[in-house]
């Protein structure tokens, strides 16, 4: 029995080291870790650039140094992650994990998240350009594309229900970050223990602009682990805007999202087209 268990363990170690097995829920977590957490396609990569340029002001972020500075926990072995300098800042899409003590939780209008996920799945080759978005949306809402993470509503409500109001938990709305990036980034700086001077914030915002990220992508997409095996004719950095769903989503698709998650959307400050009854907004201030 002991030999069998030892062989099973060695097989598991081998699978993890060679990335044949995901280690998301088994990653080593240190008490001083900071997690940039979000549902997929909610602006996490942009936030990694913003935070990275804030933390490393003398060496601007690129897609080629991103994984060393703010690693994606899904592309590295646990051994590699453990050897990174501490405190670590880590990208995560995980649903609630009680081991996370300091979290920047990025939330975005689910109607825009749906559109962004549609184009990401197309870029990955999940379906052709002709696949209609009105067929994609209900499948996406049923977690067909992210089965382990669950749907947007489950992910967001899970983190808010367990961590809202707790010290070390900061909610950042993508839309607020776009409208007023410096004040929102200053909240993150406080969580990281970085002095948010006006100059440092402005530099980080400028170095993380969508235009600069698009230029970097042109030369680095084929080398970055996230995009090198995806379609190169479709950009990773797309509109980088809020409200794009209004010109893309069919009315029925938007209505389905609102009917399903309208109560949560309203609490987060997202206006509904069907004018559902409003509920108190969730605070985005860290305790």
ABEGO torsion letter per residue (X at the ends): XAAAAAAAAAAAAAAAAAGABBAAAABBBBAABBBBBBBBGAGAAAAAAAAAAAABAABBBBAAAAAAABBBAAABBAAAAAABBOBBBBBBABBBBAABABBBBBBBBAAAAAAAAAAAAAAAGABBAABBAAAAAAAAAAGAABAAAEBAAAAAAAAAAAABGBBGBBBBBAAAAAABAAAAAAAAAAAAGBBBBAAAAAAAAAAABAAAAAAAAAAAAAABAAAAABBAABBABBAGBBGAAAAABBAAAAAAAAAAAAAAAAAAGBBBAAGBBBBBBBBABBX
